[in-house]
Amino acid sequence: MASLSAMLSAGRRPLWLDYGDYAGALLAGGAVPWLDVAGTIALQRKAQGLLRSDVLQLPLAAVTEAWVAAHPALREAMAAKRRAVVPLKTLLADEPLRAHLVELAKGLRACFAEAPLALACPSPRAWVAVAYRLAHGETVDVGEDEADSAAVYMADFLRCFGEAGIDILLLQEGEEPALPELYTPVLNVAAHYRWEAGLQGPAGTAAAGLAFVIAPESASGRPLPPAYWGGAAAEECPAQGFRHATIPADAQPESVLQRLAELRS
């Protein structure tokens, strides 16, 4: 089982692919079966055999959204109060959801023993907004106090993955500037379990003390623009860095394979 840092130290330039939506559209009739552990792992086998990401990603936001859609009682509990952080607190405390996510992670770890396994989840601030939208169907302003509280709830939630074989924790920020100084409880959990912690965000995102940052002009992780899959050029991969790419659900399979081959050439 290799780590991201070990691949970089060995002179490799890993290609980290977020292909969930694309694999769902291409191989699963339009959606990844996130609520079926065996089905998800079978789909990941097919997708990984075709696309060969150097990092395997478990997208917690996608799984939890599917879970909430299938469990209306949980959605009702999330919507019981209007306070911004209540939906996320309620969501992350749901024990059946926790058990399902851990089973998914352990299944992926067992199936892909050699690839680094990353938990990809919204940052504390971003996840408050996502959970509120799931509960109430509308947006909410998320300030520093809400982000700070969310980090505590997330830290408790992430401890359930302590024995799941996770290697990387990727916090995905929205379009707002990152607030890593408020995410200390989450980063402490990552450090305790020796996960490589990184942050994905807009241009200008930086975070001292993290293993990597995925952002335009970042010195560690460089995202590919969505237009790349339509023929646009890719920026140079940073020295001793890696590329991160999200494959759109509607990308053309022949073009995807060709463009991946060009990245690896």
C-alpha positions as CSV (number, residue, x, y, z in Angstrom):
1,M,0.0,0.0,0.0
2,A,1.7,3.2,-1.2
3,S,1.1,6.7,0.1
4,L,0.8,9.8,-2.0
5,S,4.0,11.2,-0.4
6,A,5.9,8.0,-1.2
7,M,4.9,8.1,-4.8
8,L,6.1,11.7,-5.0
9,S,9.3,10.9,-3.2
10,A,10.0,8.2,-5.7
11,G,9.8,10.7,-8.6
12,R,6.3,9.7,-9.8
13,R,3.7,12.3,-10.8
14,P,0.5,10.6,-9.7
15,L,-2.8,11.2,-11.5
16,W,-5.7,11.4,-9.1
17,L,-9.0,10.9,-10.8
18,D,-12.4,11.8,-9.4
19,Y,-14.5,9.6,-11.8
20,G,-17.6,8.8,-9.7
21,D,-20.1,10.7,-11.9
22,Y,-18.5,9.5,-15.1
23,A,-18.3,5.9,-14.0
24,G,-22.0,6.0,-12.9
25,A,-23.0,7.4,-16.3
26,L,-20.9,5.0,-18.3
27,L,-21.1,1.8,-16.3
28,A,-24.1,1.9,-14.0
29,G,-27.0,3.3,-15.9
30,G,-26.6,6.8,-14.7
31,A,-25.8,6.6,-11.0
32,V,-23.2,4.9,-8.7
33,P,-25.0,2.4,-6.4
34,W,-23.6,4.1,-3.2
35,L,-26.1,2.3,-0.9
36,D,-25.0,-1.2,-2.1
37,V,-21.5,-2.0,-0.9
38,A,-21.0,-5.0,-3.2
39,G,-22.4,-3.0,-6.2
40,T,-20.2,0.0,-5.5
41,I,-17.1,-2.2,-5.2
42,A,-17.9,-4.0,-8.4
43,L,-18.4,-0.7,-10.2
44,Q,-15.1,0.6,-8.8
45,R,-13.3,-2.5,-10.1
46,K,-14.6,-1.8,-13.6
47,A,-13.8,1.9,-13.5
48,Q,-10.4,1.5,-12.0
49,G,-9.5,-1.2,-14.5
50,L,-10.5,1.3,-17.3
51,L,-9.2,4.6,-15.9
52,R,-6.4,3.6,-13.5
53,S,-6.4,6.4,-11.0
54,D,-3.3,6.4,-8.8
55,V,-5.4,7.3,-5.8
56,L,-8.8,5.7,-5.0
57,Q,-11.4,8.2,-3.7
58,L,-14.4,7.6,-1.6
59,P,-16.6,10.7,-1.9
60,L,-18.5,11.1,1.3
61,A,-20.7,13.9,0.1
62,A,-22.1,11.7,-2.8
63,V,-22.7,8.8,-0.5
64,T,-24.4,10.8,2.3
65,E,-26.6,12.6,-0.2
66,A,-27.8,9.2,-1.6
67,W,-28.3,8.0,2.0
68,V,-30.4,11.0,3.0
69,A,-32.5,10.6,-0.1
70,A,-33.2,7.0,0.9
71,H,-33.9,7.7,4.6
72,P,-36.7,10.3,4.9
73,A,-36.7,10.0,8.7
74,L,-33.2,11.2,8.8
75,R,-33.9,14.1,6.6
76,E,-36.8,15.1,8.9
77,A,-34.5,14.9,11.9
78,M,-32.0,17.1,10.1
79,A,-34.7,19.7,9.4
80,A,-36.1,19.7,12.9
81,K,-34.3,23.0,13.7
82,R,-33.3,26.0,11.6
83,R,-29.9,26.5,13.2
84,A,-27.3,26.3,10.5
85,V,-25.2,23.5,12.0
86,V,-28.0,21.2,13.1
87,P,-28.5,19.3,9.8
88,L,-24.8,18.4,9.6
89,K,-24.6,17.5,13.3
90,T,-27.6,15.2,12.9
91,L,-26.3,13.7,9.7
92,L,-22.8,12.9,11.0
93,A,-24.2,11.4,14.2
94,D,-26.4,8.8,12.3
95,E,-25.0,5.4,13.4
96,P,-26.4,3.4,10.4
97,L,-24.8,5.9,8.0
98,R,-21.5,5.6,9.8
99,A,-21.6,1.8,9.7
100,H,-22.4,1.9,6.0
101,L,-19.5,4.3,5.2
102,V,-17.0,2.2,7.2
103,E,-18.2,-0.9,5.4
104,L,-17.7,0.8,2.1
105,A,-14.2,2.0,3.1
106,K,-13.1,-1.4,4.3
107,G,-14.5,-3.0,1.2
108,L,-12.5,-0.7,-1.0
109,R,-9.4,-1.2,1.1
110,A,-9.6,-4.9,0.7
111,C,-10.3,-4.8,-3.0
112,F,-7.6,-2.2,-3.8
113,A,-4.8,-3.1,-1.4
114,E,-2.0,-1.3,-3.2
115,A,-3.6,2.1,-4.0
116,P,-3.8,5.0,-1.5
117,L,-7.4,5.3,-0.3
118,A,-8.7,8.8,0.2
119,L,-11.7,10.0,2.1
120,A,-12.9,13.0,0.1
121,C,-15.4,15.2,2.0
122,P,-16.5,18.8,2.1
123,S,-14.6,21.0,4.5
124,P,-16.4,21.8,7.7
125,R,-17.7,25.1,6.4
126,A,-18.7,23.6,3.0
127,W,-20.4,20.6,4.6
128,V,-22.6,22.8,6.8
129,A,-24.0,24.4,3.6
130,V,-24.4,21.0,1.9
131,A,-26.3,19.4,4.8
132,Y,-28.5,22.5,5.2
133,R,-29.5,22.3,1.6
134,L,-30.3,18.6,1.9
135,A,-32.5,19.3,5.0
136,H,-34.2,22.5,4.0
137,G,-33.8,22.8,0.3
138,E,-32.2,26.2,0.5
139,T,-28.9,27.8,1.1
140,V,-27.5,29.2,4.3
141,D,-24.7,31.6,5.2
142,V,-21.9,29.9,7.0
143,G,-19.7,32.0,9.2
144,E,-16.6,31.2,11.3
145,D,-18.6,30.1,14.3
146,E,-20.6,27.6,12.3
147,A,-17.4,26.3,10.6
148,D,-15.7,26.0,14.0
149,S,-18.6,24.0,15.4
150,A,-18.8,21.8,12.3
151,A,-15.1,20.9,12.7
152,V,-15.8,19.4,16.1
153,Y,-18.7,17.3,14.8
154,M,-16.6,16.2,11.8
155,A,-13.7,15.2,14.0
156,D,-15.9,12.9,16.0
157,F,-17.4,11.4,12.8
158,L,-14.1,10.8,11.2
159,R,-12.8,8.7,14.2
160,C,-15.1,5.9,13.0
161,F,-12.7,5.4,10.1
162,G,-9.8,4.8,12.4
163,E,-9.5,1.1,11.5
164,A,-10.7,1.3,7.9
165,G,-7.4,1.5,6.2
166,I,-7.6,5.2,5.1
167,D,-4.5,6.9,3.8
168,I,-5.6,10.3,2.8
169,L,-8.2,12.9,4.0
170,L,-9.1,15.5,1.3
171,L,-11.2,18.4,2.5
172,Q,-13.0,20.0,-0.4
173,E,-13.7,23.7,0.0
174,G,-16.3,25.6,-2.1
175,E,-15.6,28.7,-4.0
176,E,-15.0,30.7,-0.8
177,P,-11.4,31.2,0.5
178,A,-10.3,28.3,2.7
179,L,-10.4,28.6,6.5
180,P,-7.9,25.8,7.6
181,E,-7.2,27.6,10.9
182,L,-10.8,26.6,11.9
183,Y,-10.4,23.0,10.9
184,T,-7.9,22.0,13.6
185,P,-10.1,19.3,15.3
186,V,-10.4,17.5,11.9
187,L,-6.7,17.9,11.1
188,N,-5.8,16.5,14.6
189,V,-7.8,13.4,13.9
190,A,-6.0,13.0,10.5
191,A,-2.6,13.4,12.3
192,H,-3.6,10.9,15.0
193,Y,-4.4,8.2,12.4
194,R,-1.4,9.3,10.2
195,W,-3.6,10.2,7.3
196,E,-2.1,12.6,4.8
197,A,-4.4,15.6,5.0
198,G,-5.0,18.0,2.1
199,L,-7.3,20.8,1.0
200,Q,-8.9,21.4,-2.3
201,G,-10.1,24.9,-3.1
202,P,-10.1,27.9,-5.5
203,A,-7.1,29.8,-6.7
204,G,-5.1,31.2,-3.8
205,T,-5.8,28.3,-1.4
206,A,-2.9,27.6,0.9
207,A,-2.6,25.9,4.2
208,A,0.6,25.6,6.2
209,G,1.1,22.2,7.8
210,L,-1.0,20.2,5.4
211,A,0.5,17.4,3.2
212,F,-0.8,19.0,0.0
213,V,-3.1,21.5,-1.5
214,I,-5.1,21.0,-4.7
215,A,-5.7,24.4,-6.4
216,P,-4.8,26.4,-9.5
217,E,-1.1,27.4,-9.3
218,S,-0.6,25.1,-6.3
219,A,2.9,23.7,-5.9
220,S,1.6,20.2,-4.9
221,G,-1.7,19.3,-6.5
222,R,-2.7,20.9,-9.8
223,P,-6.4,20.5,-11.0
224,L,-7.2,19.9,-14.6
225,P,-9.8,22.4,-16.0
226,P,-13.1,20.8,-17.1
227,A,-12.4,22.1,-20.6
228,Y,-9.4,19.7,-20.8
229,W,-11.8,16.8,-21.7
230,G,-13.1,18.8,-24.6
231,G,-9.6,19.4,-26.0
232,A,-8.1,22.3,-24.0
233,A,-4.5,22.2,-23.0
234,A,-3.4,21.1,-19.5
235,E,-1.1,23.2,-17.3
236,E,2.3,21.7,-16.6
237,C,2.3,19.3,-13.6
238,P,4.2,20.9,-10.8
239,A,7.7,19.5,-10.0
240,Q,7.3,16.9,-7.3
241,G,3.6,17.3,-7.5
242,F,0.5,15.6,-9.0
243,R,-2.5,16.2,-11.1
244,H,-6.1,16.0,-9.9
245,A,-8.9,15.6,-12.4
246,T,-12.7,15.3,-12.3
247,I,-14.1,13.5,-15.3
248,P,-17.5,15.0,-16.3
249,A,-20.4,12.6,-16.4
250,D,-21.1,13.5,-20.0
251,A,-17.5,13.1,-21.3
252,Q,-17.0,11.0,-24.4
253,P,-15.3,7.7,-23.5
254,E,-13.0,7.7,-26.5
255,S,-11.9,11.2,-25.7
256,V,-11.4,10.4,-22.1
257,L,-9.1,7.5,-22.8
258,Q,-7.1,9.5,-25.3
259,R,-6.7,12.5,-23.0
260,L,-5.6,10.2,-20.1
261,A,-3.0,8.6,-22.4
262,E,-1.7,12.1,-23.2
263,L,-1.4,12.9,-19.5
264,R,0.6,9.7,-18.9
265,S,2.9,10.0,-21.9
